[in-house]
């Protein structure tokens, strides 16, 4: 078998190995993220009219603009750009970008993308010789403003090496790189969920995997024909042993974890720019599974809004909500059929075949994410179940499954009292997300990032979550908690010790910037009355 090497545009790393084709439907069907189920009745979700974005070194071809675009009409981006200007015909068309786009919006009936009805806006940032992080930020901002300023998620299947960072010897994954700060600023200002391909290989593409406000992914490979195992190529391990010094440069500073979610990325079948089917691997192809899943969920949310369904507001479009929904609904441990493990569909394995229940994230309340697995494996159908349960404010009794978007004041808390008793022996999954506050140093006061401008990191307020018996008031008397002092995610997955009434508490513990903090909360529990 002859293998071609596809260079990950950001760093020259191997991000794909091309071989004879298999069905992309493996990764978007039941063996992968189970998105095909949402394409069919009664759901009929294809991501219609939902704007999503793509930033890479190059771009996919577009029919009517590029000669190569005519060769692959199954991949049809809505608009293509070079940084923040219209793309020139036949310039910057790239095979890698074409294949990533196909995972998101491919329309071939035999090789369909996750969200074939979505509107993809894509920008090529161009050669590194002519640009860097400022130009990449400019392109990101431009894509975030497309679709009438309504782009719901942006895919990053590339990144920057620390060796190229202007900070030189002081460069580290502390969230301070210009591109990382740009991503966190744009997420908040433009209300868009950034999905970042995780790091792979020596040298790596770690920037902007150290973002706070987006999702960074690692990729899975198949075991027994199902995507369940973290692939060996992901750089997502504790800094131990011979490779300690290298690993330390490729993961976040401190205890904050980079990987927040897994998605299929091994031997994914895609169309190349010539319209031929190839097989590729890497986080480059895991990230678009997540980005396009946002389009499916947002089509449902917009449908609910148009039908004026009770409890649905524009909060459903918040990027923090999407992040909480995707992370909280992730698969960890396959349910035995009794529903006590929340109906999860697969048991996820680390590189060393360990399950989530032996991770420090399960045992230590100060660590919300497993370093390799995050909260688990993307399951688009379970995310739909989580999202479609609807918004529930704290002034109403909470159903077993739900979500909310709210604001908390410093040194105060919000309690979500669950209406029904929880079942002993079941598990509860609860996820809290909020933003790091990054401000643009806007020299010309035009409200936009311009070349030569920078950002100011105002830090991260500290929020915690607790699951408590309903009649308890002290945070110390909790059943389980997530109390990371340095993450913008808190996540609980814990067993219920006794059948009874419980409540979820969101506590704004410590102010670093503003005295109020917006957050998104998602929960999934099992009622004893179900």
N, C-alpha and C positions, 0 to 999 in steps of 0.2 A: 504494500500500500504506500503510495506516494503522499507525503504530507506537505502542505504549504504552510508557511508561517505568516500569520497576519500580525503586523506590529500594532500594538496598542498605541494610538496616535500620540498620547501624552509623553511616553517615555521610552518607546522602543521595546517594551516588554512583549513577551508572547501572550496574546490575549485570546487567540483562537487557533485551533488545529482543524484544518479542513480535510474532510474525508467523504466517502459516499453518504448520501442523504438518508435521514430518517424523518419521520413526521414531526413538524413543529408542534402538532397537536399533542404529542407526548408531554410537552412542557406546559401547555395551556389547558390540557384535559385533566382527567382524574389522577393521572400519574404525576402531574405537576401541580399547578395552582388551581385547577378546577374552575377555570373561567369559561370553558365551552358550555358548561351548564347554564351560565347566565346569558349566553347568546340565544338559547332556545326558549320557546314558550314554557311557562307563562311569563318569564322574566323579560326576554326580548331586549337585552342590553348589549349595545355595540359601541357605546361611547359617542353617540350621535351629537354633533354640534359642540362637543366639549373640546376646548382648546388645550393641547398639551405641547411641550416644547422639547427641543433637542439641541444641545451644544456639543460640538466636537471640533477636531482639527479640520475635517472636511465636512461634506454634506451629501445627502442622497441626491440623485438626479431628479429633475422635474419634467414631466411631459410637456412639450411645447416650448421649453427653454433650453434643455440640454439634449444632445444626441443620445446620450446614454439613457436618459429618462424614457425614451420611446421603446427601449429594449425591455423595460420591466414595468409595464403599466399597473402591475399588482401593488406596487409601492408608490403611492401618490401623495407626497407632502402638500399641504395647503399653501404654504409659502416658504421660499428659501432666501437666505440672506448671506452676505459676507460681513461678519461682525454686525454693524448697525446700518448697513446699506443694502439695497437690493443686490442679489447675486448676479454675477456676469455669466452669460451663457457658456457652458462647458468649462467653467473655472471651478476649482476646489471640489469637484465631484469625487467622492471617496467611497471605496468598497466597504470599509468598516462601518461608516455612517449609514450606508444603504442597508446593510444587514441588520444593524441595530433598529433602524426605522421599521424594517419588515416585522420584527418581533412585536412592535407596537401597533402598526396600522396595516399590515399586509392583508390584501383583499382576495388573494387566490383561494378558491374554495377548498383546495387540497392542502394549502399551507397558509392558513389564516393567522393573522396577528391577534393579539389579546383584545384590541379595541379597533376593529376595522372601520368603524364609523367616526372615529375621532378626527379632529383637525390638527395636523401636526405642523408646527412652525419650527423651522430648523435653521441654525446659523453655523457657518464655518468660521472658526477663529483664525485659520491660516497658519502659515509656517511659524515655528518658534523663532526663526531668525529675524522675523519682522514684528514680533510682538511677544507678549507674556501675560501675566496676571491682569494688568489694567485692561488690555484689549479683550481678555476673556470675560472680565466683569462687564465691559461695555456690551458685549454680545449677549450676556445673560440678561441684563437689564432690557435690552431691545426685545428679546423674545418674551420676557415677562409682560411687556406692554402690548403684545399682539392680541388679536381677537377682541378688539375693543377694550383692552386692559383686563381681559378675563381669561387668563391662562391658568389652569388649575394645578398642573405639575410640570416640571422640567427635568429631563433626563441628562445626566452627566456620565457618559461612558468614556471618560478620559480624565486626566488630572495632571498635576504638576509635581515634579520631583523636588525634594528639599534642596538638591544641589543647584537648582535654578532659582531658588528663592533669593530675593535681594538681601535678606537678612544674613546670608552667607553662613559664617561659623555659628551664629546664634539661632539658626533656623531649627525649629522643632515643632511638633504637632501640639501646639497649645492654643489653637484657634486664632492666632494673631496674624497669619498670612493675609495679604490683601484680598486674595480670591475667597478665602474662607470667610472673612468678615463681610465681603460683598454678598456671598450667598445668604448669610444670616440676616443681613440688612434687607436684601431683596425679598426674602421669605416673609418678613414682617411687613414691609412697606407695600409690596405688590400682592400679598396674600397668595403665595404660590408654594407648593410643596416640592422642594428639590430632592431628587433621588440620585444618590452618588454611588458610582461603582467603587467597590472596595479595593483594597491594595493587594497586589500580587507581585511576588518576586523581589529579588535583591535590587536595590536602587529605587524601585517602587514609584507609585504615583500617589503619595499620601495626601497631598493637598488637592481638594478640600475635604478629605475624609474626616478631618477634625472639626467639621461643622457641628453646631448645636441644634439648629432649627430644622434640619432636613432628616432624611433617612439614608444611612449608608448600608450597603448590602454586601454580604458574602454569597458565594454560590454553592449549590449542591450538585452532586452527581447521583446516579441511580444505584440503588441496591435492590435486588429482586424486582427490577423493572419499575421502581418507584423512586422519585427524587426525594431522598431522605438524608444523605450523608454530606457533611461539609467536605468539599474537595480539598485535597492536600495543598493545592497551589495557593489557597487563600492565606495571606499573611495576617493571621488572627490568632496568635498564641501568646501565652504568658512569657515574659522575657526570662527564660531559664536555659541553662545548658550552654553548649558550644556557641550557638547563634545568638546569645543574649544581646550583644552590642548591636548587631544588625536589627534585631526585632525591636529594640528600644527606639530606634530611629523611625520605625514604620508604624508604631502604634501611638495612641494618645498619651500625653504627659499625665502622670498621676493615675488615679483609679478609674477615671472616666473611660468608658469603652467606646470604640468606634462603631463596630458592627451592631446594627439595631434590628436587622431582618434578613432572613435567607430567602433566596429564590432560585429556581432552576438555572443552571448555567453551563452544564456539561453536555457536549455533543448535541447542540441545538441545531435543528435544520432550518436554514434560511436561504433566501434568494440573494445572490450577489448582484452587482450592477449590470451584469450581462444577462440576467434572468435565469442563471443556472442555480440549481440547488446545491448548497454546500453544508458542511457540518462544522460548527464552531463551539468553542468553549471559553469561559472566562466571566468575570463579574460584569464585563461590558454587556453581556447578554442576559444577565440576571436582573440588572437595574431596570431595563425597559419592561420586564414583566410587571414590576411594581408600578412604574409610571403609568402604564396603560390601564392597570387595574383601577387606578384613581378615576380614569375616564368612565369606566363602567359604573362605578359607584356614584359619580357625579351626575351621570345621565339619570340614574334612579332618583337622586336627590332633587334634580331639577324637575323631574316628572311629578314628584310628591309636592313640590312647591306650586307647580302649575295647576295641580288638582286641589290645592288648598287643604291638603290632609292635615288633620289636627296635630298641633305640636311642631310642625315643620316651619322653620324660619331660615333666613339667609345664613344663620350660624352653620348650617349644613355645608356651606362652601368654604368654611375656614380650613386653612392648611393644618392647623393644630388638631382639628377634629379628624381629618383624614389620617394623620399620623397616628393618633391614638387608636382609631378604628383598626388600621392595618396591623399595628403592633399587638393589640389586645386579642385579636381574633386568630393570631398565628397558631399553627400546629406545634405541639411539643411532644405529647404522649398520646398514642392511639387509644381512643375510648374503647372500653370492653363491651359496649353495646347497652350499658345501663344508663348512659348519660352523665355519669358522675365525673367524667373527665371532659365535660363540655362538648361532647360529640366530635372531639378532634379526630382527624383522619389518618395521621401517621405518627410514628415515633421517630424523632429526629436524632441523628447521631453526630457526635463531634468527629474530628479526624481520628481520634483514638477510640472511637465507638462508645463513647460515654453518652449517657442520656442527660436531659436537662435537669432531672431530679437529683443528680449528684454534683451539679455545678455550684459554684460559690454564689451565683445569683439566686439560686433557690434557698440557700441556707443563710445568707448574710443580708440583712435588710439594708445595708449601706451600699450594696451592689445590685442595681436593678437589671443589668444586662449580662448575659453570658458572653465572654470575650470572643467566642467563635460563632455562637448561634443567635446572639441578640435575645429577642423574645421568642424566636422560633421561626417556622417556615411559613411564607406567604400562602394563604388559602383564600382566593378571591371570593369563593362562595360563602365561606364563613364570615368574611369581611362584609359581604352583603347582608347576611343575617344580623350581624352586629349593628350595621348602619341602619337597616330598615326597621329595627326595633324602635328607633326614633329618639328625639331629644326629651329629656325629663329633668326639669329644674328641681332644686333642693326643697322647694316649698310644697312639693307633692310627693306622696309615697312612691318609691322607685320600683319598677318592675324588675324581674330577674335579670334581664338584659337591657342595656340602654346606654346612652351617652349624654353629655351636656357640654355646653360652652358657657363660661361664666367668668366673673372677675372677683378676686379675693382681695381683701385689705390686710396689710401687714399686722401680724400678731392676732389674726382672727382665723376662723375656720368655717367651712360649709359642711354640713352633715347631710348625707343622702340616706334616708331611712328606707331600707328595703321592706316592701309591703308584706311579703310572704316569708315564713321561716325558711332557713337554708337547711339542706339535707346533710346530716352527719356523714362523713366519708367522701363527700363531694369536694371539688376544688372550686375556688373563686379566682378569676382573672380580672385584674384591675390595672388600668394604665392611665397615667397623668402626664400630659405634655404641656410645655410652655416655652416661650422664646427667651433666648439671650438678647439683650438690648444692645444693638450696634447702631451707631449714629453716623450719618454721612457728614464729613467735614465739607460742607457745600460752599465753596468759595464764591461762586457767582449767584447763589441763592435761586437756582432754577429748579430745585427739587430733584435733580437727576445727577447721577455720577458722570463726571467728565474726566478725560485723561488729565493726569496731574493731581487729581483729588485723592483723598484718603478717607479712612474710617476711624471712628473712636469706639472702642469697646467699653461699654458702661457696665458690663458684667451680667451676672445671672442671679436673680432672686432665688431664694431657697424655699421650695415647697415640698411638703411630704404628704403621703397618704397612709391611712390606717383602716383596717377592718376591725370593727369593735362590736361587742354585744350592745344591743340597742339601749340598755339602761345604764351603760357606763359613760362617764364623762371625761375621765383621765386618759390621755393618749397612751400612758404607760400600761393601761389594762387592755391592750389590743390583742387580737388573735394573731394578726400578722401586720407587717408594715413595710414601707419602702421609704428610706430616709437618707438617700444619697446627698452628701453635702456639695457635690460639684457637677451633677448631671442635670440636663433639662428634661429628663424622663424619669418617672418613678413607675415601677412595675411590680405588681404582686401576683404570684401564683402559689396558692397555699391551700392546704386541706382544712375543711371545716370540722372542728373537734366535737361539736355537739349540735343536734338539731335545735334550732331556735331563731329568734329575731336578731338581725344584725344591722349595722349602718356603716357607710363608707364616709370617712372624714378627710377633707382636703384642708391642710393647715399651711397657711403662709407664715413660715417660721421666722425668716430673717430677710430684712431689706438690704439690697445692695444698690439698687437704682431707684425705681419709682415706688411709691407707697401702695399702689394697686397693681395687680398682676392678672392678666387674662390667662385662662388655662382651658384645656380640653380634658375631659374625663370620659373613659369608657369602662364598662363593667360587664361581666358575664358570670352569672352564678346559677346554681341549681336549687330550685324550690322544692321543699319536702312535699308540697301539695300538687306538684306536676304529675 
